[in-house]
Amino acid sequence: MIRVLCLAAALVLALAAPAAAHTVTAGADLRIAQTIAGAEVTVVVKGTTRVPGPLRIGVIAYQPVSGPPIGLEVRSVEDGRTVTGTARAAANPQYTQLRVERTGPHELKLSAGNETAVIPFRVLVERDSAGEFLIYGGLFVAAVLLVGGLLTGATARPGRAMALAAGAAAGVTVAAMVIVFDSQVPAPPPDGAAPAPTTSTAEGRPYVQARMETVPAQPEAGEEFTLRVDLADGSTGRPVDDLTAHHEALAHVVVTSEDGRYFRHVHPLRTAPGHLEVRLSAGRPGRYLAHAELERENSGGQLVAADFTVGGTARASAEAGTGTESGRTGAPAKQAGTTVTPRLHPAVPVAGRPTTIELDTPGGVRAWLGMTGHLLIRSQDGGFFGHVHEMGAPGSRVRFTFGFPEPGRYLAWVQYATADRIVTVPFTVNVTAPEAR
Ligand SMILES: [Cu+2]
């Protein structure tokens, strides 16, 4: 009987491994896309497990990057302690280790060329939960009592062995109960987390009042200019500095010429609280549209639109960056020497019904902005802007489903990253009304 009990307890002990680690947000990497010094990169700050300790920072490049490495500076907001280093952007970057002394709010300053970005982030370290203490404690107590029970049983003192075995069973029961119920109990906030929101923010924050403008107000064709995004709180008017990284960026900005021949999908740099900036240039005069997607913490996603005019005369200069300035005649787009034609099902999309858009990606795909593919769609007049993703695993094609809101002509761009560049495939879509069929 005692031996049976002990065996049963031993079996439970062997099977009841402690619950797998909780969803460790504190151990998660921070990934922020940035358009800096004309290059599209993603900065990765690896999750930390201890402080003081190393913070690993790498910069992923999506095209070959030359020039000096990117300057890194990590500063603790609480005590001002600053550590510096450099990182070379590469497809598979080396991670630079900077020693941080404490958890809590920090700022990462990136410098490349004459541009600087300041990214706020928190160094978080997971605390042990009370549940884990009970699981390991219960199993430890059970193990001690079980060994005692086995030894006592072996020395023929059945009464005491029985008591020890019962104690072991109780320890296992506590551990098992905690394993079952601990997943339903919220884990303690990690060390260094922001204070819990007060009741005033519990029902959400107001939308951002966003203003986009160019500096200078009217850029010249072929000249570099700055597109600024200024963010203020709708109720207080103060700068908004609580953008969440969504799709691996603080803001996604798409700039297109009215005719759609110019296209840039960029990720502005945070230069100060409530201020984002990105440098651009456009080769042709005319009207341009800017659409910005951003998401305020505890508020929701927003789409902000603006337009501006480029003056001067057309320049035939090649334009750098992750864009395209190709002919848009509805003809198949050229991509790395191959002709690529997106396939639409149905071939003529109907407003208000889903359309499947599929594109072969013979050069292979790697994730960019957390997705294998991006589809951006603008109505001819710029009044509508849509953005959907290919969520599947990287493969030899990307596929999207999109519902066009109204009949009419739309400008569309598929984007994906290969091993050494970001490919942009422009095309146009004519959408019919449902009754026209
Ligand atoms: Cu983006």
Residues whose N, C-alpha, C, O or C-beta is under 5 A from the ligand:
A	BS01	CU	H252 V266
